[in-house]
Amino acid sequence: MSVHYRARDLLKVPGALSLLRLPLAAVFPFVIDRPEVALGVLFASAASDVLDGFLARRLHQETPIGAVVDGLTDKVFVLSVGLTLFATHRLSLVALLALGVRDGGEMLALLAWRLRHRRAPDEEQRANVLGKVTTLLQFFAVVAAILTVRGHLELSIASALTGAAAAYSSHRRLARLPVET
């Protein structure tokens, strides 16, 4: 199965919404000392993430490059937020690492699959319920950290637990994929 990545597909509404997360990631470190603005940036990023997928499906504009850019811009934004919160002492190292359990686990599962089969899987790995719960817990932990209110460590640890389960589920889904030789 051949996948075609076309840069022009990023000019479609879903691609543009995904790319919006890059300037949001760049501005986040500069607004962290103004919690209302930092929350606005966080919510704008979350809205673009929800809308890009919804509109891609609704407008029948799902593209291979759109899926890649969506995931990549998510990671860039999350990295910007996590490192900013850590650098400003709003998140401890334990909380920061806990927030990354799902993504780290899923990347390891995908890397193991690629090394074993010497190529990328033929189908996109979609989020499951555990992944969605993890995302919500991560989001609430970050909001608590931005507002410097208690509970962000507990929420981070809860996201690590659900994230580990989501990563394991991702590993199991990958293991069941048919492999064409």
Secondary structure, DSSP 8 states (H G I E B T S, - for coil): ------GGGGGSHHHHHHHTHHHHHHHHHHHTTSHHHHHHHHHHHHHHHHHHHHHHHHTT---HHHHHHHHHHHHHHHHHHHHHHHHTTSS-HHHHHHHTHHHHHHHHHHHHHHHHHTS--SS-----HHHHHHHHHHHHHHHHHHTT-TTHHHHHHHHHHHHHHHHHHHHHHHHTS----
